[in-house]
Structures are given as structure tokens and as C-alpha cells.
Amino acid sequence: MVCFLQGTNTPTPLLLSFWQFNKTWQYLRCHSLAILADGSAVRLPPAEHEGTVEQDYVAEYIKVTVSLATARTLAESRLVEFKICNMEGRFSEGDLQGLRDVIKVLTPQ
């Protein structure tokens, strides 16, 4: 599972996206997303699911739009954990640093 933030020149909204490639559909019927930042629940709107069937795999994308404030909360956290349906994961240090870099670019000094 990989995630990224995508934004434009305006600081909001930002798109938090997770994607995964599998042999079969994993999140077609269930794509709920929950995030904990340093153990505290992060309020999120409902996640959206997109997917495509390729020649020998399924590409699935779970997307949620977040505010700059929510993205900043995630970026300032030491541990960000997520759960999509029954699959759990956490942001790597590289993911968190990338998020911090995005926030730094979007936040005027």
C-alpha cells in the first residue's frame, strides 16, 4: 500500500490516496478508511474507491480529500496508522517526510 498527497497551487483541498495492486478485487465492496495520528482518531470524509482490471491484476485506489489542517496534523505526527477495511498499515518515515515537504511548500513562510 502506498499513499501520496496531491494538491494544486491553492492549499486546499488535498487528496490523500492509497493504492494497491492485487490478483483480485480487495476493496470493491469495502473501502472504509480510518486514520490515527499519534493514537488520536483523525476525522475524515467517506473514502472513494476506484479500480481497473488490467491483464493480470487489479489496480485499486482509495481516495479521500483532506484539508490543509488535517494534512498538517498528519505531517506533525510521529506515528500515522491507517486501516482500510481489515487491512492495517502505517506511514513510513519517508511517507511522513514527504508529507512534511508538501506542507512546507504549501504553507507561506
C-alpha positions in Angstrom: 0.0 0.0 0.0 1.4 3.4 -1.0 0.0 6.8 -0.3 0.5 10.3 -1.5 -0.9 13.8 -1.2 -1.8 15.7 -4.3 -2.5 19.4 -4.3 -2.6 22.4 -6.6 -1.4 26.0 -6.1 -4.1 26.5 -3.6 -3.6 25.0 -0.2 -6.9 23.1 0.0 -8.2 20.6 -0.7 -5.6 17.9 -0.8 -6.1 14.4 -2.0 -4.8 11.5 0.2 -4.6 8.4 -2.0 -3.7 4.8 -1.2 -3.3 2.3 -4.0 -2.6 -1.4 -4.3 -2.3 -4.0 -7.0 -3.8 -7.5 -6.4 -4.7 -10.6 -8.4 -8.4 -10.0 -7.4 -10.6 -7.2 -6.0 -9.8 -6.5 -2.4 -11.7 -3.2 -1.7 -14.5 -3.2 -4.2 -17.3 -3.7 -1.5 -15.4 -2.4 1.5 -13.2 0.7 1.3 -13.7 2.4 4.6 -10.7 4.4 5.8 -9.7 5.2 9.4 -6.5 7.1 10.4 -4.8 7.5 13.8 -2.2 10.3 14.3 -0.1 9.6 17.4 -3.0 7.5 18.7 -5.8 10.0 18.1 -8.5 9.5 15.5 -8.4 11.8 12.5 -11.8 12.9 11.2 -12.2 12.1 7.5 -15.0 12.3 5.0 -16.0 9.0 3.4 -13.3 7.5 1.2 -13.9 6.8 -2.5 -12.9 3.7 -4.4 -11.7 3.5 -8.0 -10.2 0.4 -9.7 -9.3 -1.0 -13.0 -8.9 -4.6 -14.3 -5.6 -5.0 -16.1 -4.3 -8.0 -18.0 -3.2 -10.0 -14.9 -4.0 -7.8 -11.9 -6.5 -5.3 -10.4 -5.4 -1.8 -9.6 -7.4 -0.2 -6.7 -7.3 3.3 -5.4 -8.8 4.6 -2.1 -9.0 8.4 -2.1 -10.1 10.9 0.5 -10.0 14.7 0.3 -8.4 16.4 3.4 -8.0 19.9 4.5 -4.6 21.5 4.9 -5.1 21.5 8.6 -5.7 17.7 8.6 -2.7 17.2 6.4 -0.6 19.3 8.8 -1.8 17.2 11.7 -0.6 14.1 9.9 2.7 15.7 8.9 3.4 16.8 12.5 2.7 13.3 13.9 5.4 10.8 14.8 3.2 7.8 14.0 0.3 7.7 11.5 -1.6 4.4 11.3 -4.4 3.6 8.9 -7.0 0.9 8.4 -8.7 0.2 5.1 -11.4 -2.4 5.9 -9.5 -5.1 7.7 -6.0 -4.2 6.3 -3.8 -2.1 8.7 -0.7 -0.2 7.9 1.4 2.8 8.9 3.1 5.6 7.1 6.8 5.1 6.8 9.3 7.7 7.8 9.7 8.5 4.1 5.9 9.0 3.7 5.9 11.3 6.7 8.9 13.3 5.4 7.3 13.6 2.0 4.1 14.9 3.7 6.1 17.4 5.7 7.8 18.6 2.5 4.3 19.1 0.8 3.1 21.1 3.8 6.2 23.2 3.8 5.7 24.1 0.1 2.0 24.9 0.6 2.5 27.0 3.7 3.7 30.5 3.3 6.6 31.5 5.5 
